[in-house]
């Protein structure tokens, strides 16, 4: 599809006049199809470039830009190589028109000339789809600003434009610039390579210097976004004054340069990124040398990364290390010899006759200009050693057009069908090219870019070495910086220069921001119980999980050591032996009481209720192992339910027994009716059953309100230890389980005290008092101890106090009765008990 039909007429009304030539091009070669070339050859253009003709400088009068001349010769070489190549465009001769753009001041005039026809007029038409301009494609120009200026015009005609070194990301917009292609990666990849280089050497504190034009502003914005994304801070961001070509530096510009270098001298950043055309850098680096600034790593953008004029300032080697991002060096066989050859005898070829594809030439400084070559002879060695970097981009651009023409003309191995070439059709064909050139795959991606690798080069000033040595490579397809080689640093010991606002924190230290830059911080140790995970957050210490702990400045947490009552500890063995003694003594008491069940001594102790107490004691002793070893849900259930229920049964039986004795001897006479109900409805058993049911209700409610399984809690005395227990709130659990038992012990003690005047055989006050007093004081002491200490010792003391209380009941209450039964059988007779009761009754009377 052709270019848009309705072009604004007023825009092109004056174009025929502007396209009129004087001495129209600097370098030319006639051919069937012409390529337009835009190159920067002169660094200092004296005077004003007029708009009504092409200013053609004489080579000997002006400073020639070495790299621009080399690129121009690369286009010349590629065209001659294609013309002499039988398999590509056989029978077709390519020509060219190459013009010096003088940076940006001479862009529009050559473009209008390229678009004009044989009469140098650019007619105003409604539809340019059938319009045939002077050239079929344009190679260049060099920088982004000039390329955009040219592209605004050429894109209206869909005339293919292939730039070899303009990296501006605006050119990726195919709505605005549909006819622009590039034989190098865009700014996105250049900036990415630069940022990855900073990350590789751990530089996070840099200075950014940019030119005041669109190139500097837009690339610095892209760089700033990428630096912020990777945590690299800009210590200083300044714009370089850009002098006018050919004009001396003004006093104001010199003051600005002096102030800028002063800021660099006082900055702690040792890495300076410079995005600027080379035109603005000569005076800047002269000021740097005058001030004696040293110890800097200079990161050059592609615009001056291999600039020979700046490299010719050999004193720059004293200022630090120069690294630049540029295209990959590709050797072009025969180009170095071609570039330095002398003009052939007989001068340039004669003008071609007019006709289809022909062009009439006017005499100017041609491609074989000996005076231009002589001017650049001083750079010949450097140009040869530096390799064909950007030259390959020009070379591949010419070949891309040639391959597109080859396909569009339907060429066979021996001939091509010459015909009219419309720009928009050639553009479509160029976008589809896919071939290999000197080992590299040439094709254009969706943005019109050729994703060739980039290289990081280091400047060297040894005349026998490559002035731009490759130290790393960047691959756009993978977006990776690889193959990093040894860099010769300017530091005394050859180590990588440091450019950080703050020293890197030690492992286990968090960063505390100082000022507005995240790269400026102080380091603080992470306290115990926290750790630092740099991948998540460098500015905050993360707390360890509940079952883990850490020391100060730890980078990870470790598992806390679980502690519980072990079977093999001496204290535990002692308690187990006491429980075994209690169990055996209780079992012996049960046997003795069973054997003497009908004796007065057993009946006075409670009769059948004694067996309920003894059975509960035996079960309680059997629950002791539940306190030992690693707690489980089953052992925790035993501790918190069966154990406390057994103990409650024992205490309630003793309490009701002491109450019953008082009732028999005192209340029977004073309250005979109440005593009758008590006996008739089995008051003792009903009382024990009611208390047991109450305790079951309390325990059940507490179990439903709290977890039943084992829980771990930190040891307050040693946070590296986790106490594994059956209750997350041990104090509350002990209080719930013992509250009713404490009340019963107080009641039992009170009833026993009330019966202190009863007969000796029935008087159990001292035994019950001993049991209840010991239980009460031990429980209160345990609760008091738990209020000031929280550790595994609490569990041990809980078990020890429980076992001692059980022993108190087993030996303190039942022990004296067994002693009388076994060793004083004469006191265990009905006659003896009757005499005691008669004596108490007579004494009471």
Phi, psi and omega in degrees: 000141187276181178290165182299145186281317189272073179282143182295118187294320184299334181293325186254011183295324182263359185297323179303321179292320182291334184276358181293133184272159164246265164258097205286331180216157183280319182224136185211156174211130182282155179186177179292322178228131185260144170251138175268136180235131179241116183225155176260109184254334186239131183272336181226101179265114180277140179085187184254138176277118182282152183274347185261003173199167180274122178284120182247107182282154171272131189303323187284346185266346188229159179284121182269134178280118189298314183293322178298318177297321179296319180292322177298318179291332176295320177293317178301315181297316181296319180295315180295323180294320178291319179296331180265004182261120187286334186274341181249121182053054179296132180082001180245134179250124176274144171235180180207158170232114183244131187234142175279117181276349180051056186066262183235358188278345185233055182260313188291317184301313178296324180296317178297324178294319179295326183279340183289167178260196186298329180273009178063026177246145176246096188290151175274119182229155176281329183227120181256014182293337178252017181273136181243105179283180183296321184244156180268340179199160180239130176257117179116192357277199193279309188256167186293320183296315178293322181296318180295320178301313180293319185296327178300329180272311185294328182292337177293332180258000186052036175280121184304132177232119180244111179266146187256349181208011177273118187256358185308132182289345175299331183289349177283347181282101184281352171286323180272323185231072185289341186259006184264131172231162182224143176259035175202158178294157181279182184299329180304317181284324178298315179293319180298318177298321180293318180292319178295329175295319177296317180295324180299320182260009174060044173263121179232017182219099191231162172253138179242120176247131183226156173283162184276004181267184181299324179302311181291316184295312186287321179289327177291326176294316177296319178295317180299319178297317182289324178295317180297324180295331183254012175074027177257131186257147178261111180285327183209133179231114185226154176259135179275137174291132182256113180285159175282141180304132176083355182255144179289156180293136181277160177302323179295317178295323178295321177295319178297318178295320179296317179295322180294317179293325175300318178296321177295321180296324183269352181280145176278349178285133182251004178242127181239119177264129184238113173251098183197147170298156183296338182301326184272357190259340184298309180294325179297312182288332172297322177291322176299317179292322180295324180277348178074031178290129181225173174074029183250142168261115181264123177255115186262137171285172186296340184292336179222014183297330179232037181282118184286331180295316176291320179297335180292344173281083188296339178294344180298337178301336179282344184278344180147211182251133180252122175236141182221155177256123181212179181284163182291142178281122179235123181287127177254107184303129176085353185287321181299319178292323180295321185295329186255008182288153178279161178297139179283151179297145179095355177071203185279164180295156179290160179298144177280151179292152178289154181152196183296116177081350182280166182215138176266133185251151171249147188287123171218188175295112188270185186294336179257068184263105183295325181293321176296317182296320180294323179300325184265008185298330180295335181266002188300314181296316180295321179295323180289315183289331185287346178084169184265081183276277181292336178301324178293328177296320176292316180302313180290330177296317178296318180293327177297318178294319181297316179295321178296318177296321180302317179286322183291327180274001179061044186289140171259179179298344185242338184203162176235151176270100181292141179193182181286133180251117176269137186303317185293328177288321178295323178300315178299321182289323179296321181296341183259359184298147180202099183211171179249131182229112180053043176085004181241141181278120183255117175200162181247132181280189185297340179262006180079019181256149173260109187281061175285152179296152173256164178227147171263122183246151174246134179286137176229148183243014173281119188296340182269000183244165174299122181296341182231087184278133179286128179241352178194162179230145178237132183248111184299324183298321179264351184052050183227140172265120184223178177056043180287123181257177183290129178261137177273096184282158180277354183292153183302320182263006177076013180276164181295129177299148180259129176223081179226148177287323179226150176294146181297137180291151175288159177305135180087007177247133178267160181263136174243116186299141176235115183085203187265347184265130177293344179279349179256120187202167169244156186258130179236138179291139172287129182290165177302144182089359176229165178213166182246121175251100186296332181290337180261310184200116179273351186254008180207137178276133181271139178288147177286153172301163186298331182264012180230167182211166177211157174272176176297135178068027176278149176260357177204166180257154177241158180293132175290148179280122179282135179232143178199175181293118180269151180289332190265004178280152184297319181295319180294318179298321179297316180294321179297321178295320177297318179296322178295318176299315179297319180297315181293318180295321178293319177298321177292320178298319179299320180293318180296314181294324178294321180291326182247042185298323186270005181279154180300327183295316180291319181293324178289335179281352179133352178063229182301333180295335178300322181292329175295318178294315181295322178295318178295324177295317180298316178296321180296319177296324180290341179277352182302317179301341179293341178278346188255153180079182181292124181298141174234176180295325180291314181293324178295321178296320178296317180298313191272352181236289186298317183298311183290328177294318178299318181292322178297320178299317180298311182295317181295323179295318179294318181296317180289330177294316179294324176293321182294322179296318179296319180296319183297315187269339184238312186281339180297324180278326185273324181232072184295324181293315179297322179295325179296315176300319181302317181284317186297319184260022177051059183308314181304314183290323178296321179296314181296319180295320180295316179294321179295319178297321177297318179293323176298318180297318180296313182295318181296316179298319180292322179294325178288331183274342182231156178298144180268337182280173179289146178231153180248138176222150184291142174283118182297335179280334180211098184295349176286351185248138174249126179273121179264113182225175184266003184213124179295335177236085187296322182296315180297319179297318180294321180294319180295318185286334185255350185300311180294321180295323178295319178297319179294324179293322177295318179296316179298319178297319181294315179294323179295322179293325178294335181260024183291340182265004180288167180304153185301320181292335179255353184276102181250019185299317183292327179286315179293321178300318179298312182296312184290321179296317179297317180296316183296310182293321180293320179293317179295320178296320179295317178297321178296318180296321180292336180288340182245351181219143181220097181201187180293339178296332178297316179297319179295315180294325176300315178294317182296315180296320179297314180296319179295322177295321176296319177295325178299320178286315183298311185266324184285325181265313184270340182299309180300325181291320177295324179297316180292320181296319185276322189250347176227066181297338181294338178272355182253048180234155178298323182297319182294316181293326179293320180294323180293319181292319179297318179298319179294322181291314180296322179292327179290326180290000000 
